[in-house]
Amino acid sequence: MAELVVKVPEKMKEKMPKIGWVNWSSVVAKAISERLEDIEELKLKMKVAEISEIAEDDDRAVKESLCEEVVKSVEETIKSGKKPMTIGERDKMMGL
């Protein structure tokens, strides 16, 4: 495992040894892991919003699996040399 130095306020550091049953390394590792997952989810949502023309103020929940599927589909379309269809183009094609 890699080592990481974490700076905490002095008062916090003084309290930590008094709670000897807590594995502080695990606490920090879990917090970092959760933050990294949050960042990855945010990146995915930003990518979906970018390619699907979803308004930034649209706060409806989107399943992560759906986000991944949309990103994969668009990336495959782009790699094939085709331009992804916009919502406007789709609506026009469907007569909406």
CORTAFEN-V828473 format. One line per field, one symbol per residue. ss: DSSP state (H for helix, E for strand, - for the rest). psi: psi as a letter, one per 20 degrees, with the letter a starting at -180 (. if undefined). burial: + if it has 24 or more other C-alpha atoms within 12 Angstrom, else -. Layout:
ss=???
psi=???
burial=???
This chain:
ss=---------HHHHHHH-------HHHHHHHHHHHHHHHHHHHHHHHHHHHHH-----------HHHHHHHHHHHHHHHH-------HHHHHHHH--
psi=qqqppppqqghghhhghimiipnhghggggggghgggggggggghggghgijkpqhjojqqpphhgghgggggghhgghiiqpqprhggggghik.
burial=-------------------------------------------++-++--+---------------+--++--+---------+------------
